[in-house]
């Protein structure tokens, strides 16, 4: 749609009545200039509450389940009281009650079965977004703005991989045009649930990690939007984690590829899947702060004119290194690696780094800590015969590691860059455990000891000339002293 802006608000941006008002105000301001569609997350912490309730149900813990249901009702009812004028509250309360009653029926079924069927989990966990969409739309209507809550299962068509579904873009385009275009044509603001969709035959699904942002990009692509704005509680995408690097700065502009790599390596950036539907259509994305909307944020685009080299340093501490080694040179290490990675993939575990030794044919890979148990169980099952007969040494796990990734387009044309990064890390006396670099040379990933991660990140950030720079001294000649960096 010509000029359409899709705005997505994260959990903190709709985390209270006050924040819902602020987010709604941002949407209304833009709707005066062009058509606007809004995608919302659940209120902050609500998704965890829903998942916890379902876990209580599976375990037969009725007390925990009822306590969570009461907390769920109270938070949304209180938000309704704080958000809406008195005369509109009774009808809104009824709608909130009906939605929570739906969820209660789902968890009661889980309690009876003592299990959480994936399809039921997907249907239940999407309740948070449905409640947010209801409250935001009710507030807009109370303010005299035409708006309508839309459940994304009416719009986003997915495959049947419950918990981590992928969109089917052509049927989604048809559904999005059918459901949303009439609202936009009449000047209304659709308030669409993030995170969820449905199969072609109507079974509810969710989109996995980064699902609400992903929903927004799917809607933007399906409607040929002009832009997507992702509203969070940070000023934009930064050159490093500001908790680790005091002079980290917000980047004005980065590419889709850089944003995807930063997200993959631990930065709080859009999940790589979020960017995929947008890259094909070259739809620009802005990462903005709903708590400080006057700040410009970071623009994510297909390409930039920025000088090549390291643009940012991502890091991740909640990781584990899993290592396997053949017991003798007679064992085909390549085949063992292939089977290991296949087992990891079947367990739906994301591999962050892979490194191997050519002579001893040992290899290791890095996974997120929360996925470690699932990864090891899948490996032990797939390689049970080799482990039992001693063809492979016992699986080794190192939890005391961290990941650092230097990311930037154009690093391939920077001779000596990798050496400078490694030297910077060694200069602060941090040992490097494993190294990985893709053929595109967009990222140099380094695994270090966790207690040295912060020092390593600061060292690489400084070595590459990133961050806020103090004014350079002016010498008598009038020349400014250049600051050495990885982008020279």
N, C-alpha and C positions, 0 to 999 in steps of 0.2 A: 504493500500500500504506500502510495506516494507520501513521503514525509513522516511516516509513522515512527513514533518513539516508543520503545518498550522499556519500562522501568521496573527493575527488580529490587525488592526490599528484603534484606536479610533479617534474621531473628532478633538482633538487637534494635533494628530500625522499626520493628513492630512489637517490641518487647513490653510495652505498657500503653495505657491510653494516651499519655503525653506523646510518646514516640509515634503512635498511629496517627495522631493529629498532625504531627510535623511531616510525616511521610505523605499523608493525604494532601497536605498543603503543597508540597513539592509537585505532586502529580497534577493538581488542579492548575497551578501556575503554568506548567508546560502545556496543559490541554487547551489553554486559551490561544496558543500559538499554532498547534498542530494536533493530530490525533494521537492519543496516548493509550497504551494498554499496560496494565500493572500486573506483575507476578509477585506473590508474597510467600515468605517462609512461615513456619510456625513461630509463635512467640518464643523467645529465648528460653531454653531448658525444657520446653514442652515435649520435644521429640524424645529426649532421654526419659522423661516421666512416662510417656506412652510405652516405650520399650520396656522400662522397668515394671510397669503394670502387667505387661504380657508375660514377663519372666515370672512374676509372682503367681500368675494364673497357671502357668505350666507346672510350677512346683507345688501347686495346690495350696498356696499361702493366701487364704481368703482375707486375712487381716491386712496384709500388705497391699493386696489388690484393692480392697475397699478404701484404705487410707489414701492411696494414689488417686482413685476415682474422685474422692472428696476434694483432694487438692486441685485436681483438674477442673472440677465444677467451680470451686471457689475462685480460682484465678481468673477464669473467663467471665464469670458472673460479676466479679468486682470490676474487671476491665470494662464490661458493659455499663455498669453503673457510673463509672468515672468518665466514660466516653460519650454516652448518648444522653439527650435530654430526657427528662422523666417520662414524658408521654410516649416515647418510642421504646422504652425499656421492656415493657411486658411482652410485646411481640418478639423482640430480639431474644429475650430470655427463653421463650418457648423454642425458638430455632436452635439456640445453644443446647437446650435440654434434649431436643430430638437427636442432635448429632452425638452428644455424649451417651445417650441411650443406645445408639447404634454401636458405639465402641464397647459399651458394657455388655451387650449381647455377644460381641466377638470374644471378649475375654472370659465370659462365663462359659462359652463353648470350649475354650482352651482349658479352663479349669476342669471341665468334665472329662476331656480327653487326655489331660496331662501332657499335652504337646502343643507346639506352636506351628501349625502348617504355614509354609512360606506364603501361600496366597492370602491367608487370613492376616498374617503379619503385615503384608503390604496394604491391605485394606484398612487395618487398624491404625498403622503408624501415620497414614496420610491425614488423620483427623486434625492434627495440629494446624496444617495449612488450610483445611476447610474452615476451621474456626476463625483463623486470622482473616481469611477472605470475607467471611460473613461480617465480622466486626468492622473491617475497613469499609466495606460497601455500605453497611448500615450508617456509619458515620457520614459518608459522603452524601447519602440520600437525606439525612437529617440536615445537612448543610445546603440542600437544594441543588446538589450536583447529581446528574443522571449517572448511575453506576449500577453494576450487577455482579454478584459473586458467580464465578464460573468454576466448576470442578474440572480440573485438567483431564479427567478421564473422558470428558466429552470432546476433548481437543487433541490430545497427544496419543497416538496409536503406537504401541510398542510390541516387541516380541514377548515371549512368555517366560523370560528369565527373571523369576520373582526375586526381588531384592536388589537387582542390578540390571534392569531392563534397558534395552536400546531402542531408540525411536525408529519407526518406519516412516520415512519422511514424506513419501508421496501420499499415502492415506492420511497422514497428519495434515498435510497441506489442504486436502479436500475438507477435512473436518474443521480445521481452523478457519478456513474461509466461510464455511457454512455457519458455524456457531458464533464467530467473533465479528465477521465483517458487518452484519446487520447492526450490531451494537455500535461499532465505530462509525458507520454511516449516519446514524442518528445523533452522533455526538456524545454517546455514553462512554464511560471509562469501564472496561471489563476488569474485574479484580480476579485474577486467575490463580489457582493453587499451584505452588511449585512442588517439585519432588515426585509427583505422581502422574500416572497415565493409565491406560488400559489396553489390553490386547484387542485385536479386531473383533473378537466375540464378546467383549465387554468385561473381562476379568481384570480387577484392579491390579496395578503393578506400581513399583517405585523404581527410581532411576539410580539408586546407589550413591556413592560418595560424590559430593558436589551437586546433588540432584536438583536442588531448587535453582541454582544458577544455570544448570543444564536445561531445565524447563524453559527458562527465559530465552536462552539462545535458540531453542527449538521453535518457540513461538515467533521470535524475531525472524528466523529464516523462513518459516512457513508463510509468514505474512509479508515477506520482502520489506522488512523494516529499514528505515534509514539509519537508525542508531539503536544501540542497547546501552542503557545506563545501569550499572550494578551498584546499588547503595549499600554500604557497610558501615562500620564504626571506625574506619581508619582513613587517612587522607589520600591514599592511593597505594601504588605498588612501590616498595622501597628498595634501595640498593642493598640492604641487608636487614636482618632482624634488629629493630631498634633497641630491643632488650639486651642485645649482645654488643652492638656497635653504636656508640653515643652519637656519632655524626652521620648516621645513615640518612639518606635524603630520598624524598619522593621523586620518582622519575616522571618526566613530562610525557614520555611516549616510549613504548616498546612494541616489538612485533609479536604476532600470534605465537611464533615459534619460541621466542624468548619467554613469553608468559607461560607457555605450556611446560617448558623445561624448569622454570622456577617453581611452578606448582608441583611438578613431579618430584622435585628434590626438596620439598618441605616448606617453601615460602607460602604465606597466606595469600595466594593468588587464585584466580579462576582455575578450576580443575581442567586438565587438558581436554576432557570430553566436552566441556562447555564450549570450547573454542572451535571445535570441529564443524558444526553446522554453519558458523559465521564465516570461517575462512574461505569456504567455497564461494560464498556470495560477497565476500569482502565487506562485510558489515562491520563498521568500527564499533568498539566497545569502550566505555568509560568506566573506570573504577573510582567511585566517589564516596565521600563521607556525609551521611545524612545528618550527622551531628554538627557538621561544619560545611554546609552546602555552598558557601561562598568560595571555598577552596577548589581549584580547578580539577584536581585528581590526576589520574594517569590514563592516557588514551592508548588503546591496543589496536594496532593497525597491521595490514599485510606486510608493509616494509617501511623503513625509516631512512632518513638521511644521516642518521647518527654515525659518528666515526666507529669503525669496527673495533672489536676487542671486548674485554670483559665489561658487562653493563651492570651486573649485580652478583652478589654472593648469597646463595641459599644454604640453609643448614637444617639438620634434623637430628635430634638426640634420642628419640624413642625408636631406635632401630636395633637389630641384632644381625650378626654375621654368622651364616651357616656354612660350614666347610666340610667337604668330602674328599677323601683321598683313596685311590686304589691301593690294595695291599701289596701289589707287585706290578711290574711293568707289563706283565702278560695281559692284564685286564685292560680292555678298551676304554680309556678314560673319556673319549669323546662320546661314546655310546652311553656311558654312565651319566655324563652331563646332560645329554639329550633326554634321557629317561627321568632324570631329576627335575629338569625344567618342565617336562610334561606333567609330572606329578604336582608340581607347584601350581601350574596353570589349572589343573583339575580342582584344586582346593580354592581357586579364586583368590590367590595370593599374588600381590604385585611385587615383582622383582625390581629393586631400585638400582642395583649395581651387580655386575657379574665380572669376575676376574679369574684367570686360570694360569697354571704353570704348564709349559709345553713338555718339559722332560718328565717330571713326576706325575703329570696328568692330574694333579690335584686342582680343585676349583672351589670357589666360594661365591656366595651371593648374599646380598643384603636385603632384608625384609623389615617391614614395620613390626614393632614389638607386639602389637595387639594381634598380629597375624602369625606370630612365631609358632605357637602350639599347633595351629592348623597346618602350617607348612611342614613341621617335623613329623606329625602324624601321617601326613600324606606321603612323605619321603620314606618313612619306615615301612609303610604298607607296600609301596611300589618297589622298594629295594630289599624286601624282607629276605629273599633267598641269598642275595649277595652278602648281606650283613650277617646272616646266620652262618654262612660257610666261610666267612673271613675274607671274601674277595675284596670287600671294601672295609676300610677301617671304620670304627664307630663314628657316627655323625657328631661333629663338634659344633658347639654353639658358643659364641662370644657376645654377651650382652653389654659389655663395657666399651661400646664403640659409638661413634657419631659420624654423620655424613656431612661433608662440605662440597658444594658444587659451584664452580665459577661459570657463569652463563653469559653468553653474548654472541651476536651474529658477527661474522667476519674474523673470528679468532684464527681461522686457518691461515690467514695471510700475515700472522704476527710471529716471525721467527723468535724462538727463545722464550715464548710466553709461558709454556708449561714449566720450563726450568725455573723461571722467576717465581711462579706460584709455589713450586716445591721448595725453593730456597727460602721464600718468605715463611713457610710453615716450619722448616727446620731451624730457621733463625730464632724462633720462639721456643725451640727445644720440644717440638711435638713430633712424634714418630708417625710416619705414614704406613698404614697396614695394607691398603689395597688402592689401586688406581683404575679408573675406567674412563675411556674417551671414545665417543661415537665417531663414525666415519665423517659425519658432517662437521665435526669439531665445533659444535655449538655449545658443548658442555664439557668441562673437565671435572670429573667426580673423584673425590678423595675420601677414603675411610681412615679415620684417626681414632685414638683413644678418646673416650667421652670426656674425660677430665681435661683434655687439651683442646676440645672443640672450640670453645669461645676464643681462646688465644689464637687459634688457627684462622678463624673467621675474621677477626680484627686484623690480623697480619696480612691476609690476602686482600681484604677491602682497602687497607692503606697502600699496599704495594701497587694496586691497580688504579690508584688515584681517584677512588670513588668517595662519595660523601660530600657534605658541606665543606666548602673550602674557605679559609680565612683570606682576606685581601692580600694579594701578593705584594711584597715590598717593591718600590720603584727605585732603581739605582740611578746614579747620575747620568748614565747614558740614555736613560729613558726606557730601557728595556725591562720587561718583566721577567723575573726568574721562572722558568718553566718548572712545573711540578712533575717529576717522573711518574709514569703510570703505564698500565698495561694497554692503554689505548694510543700510545704515542706511535 
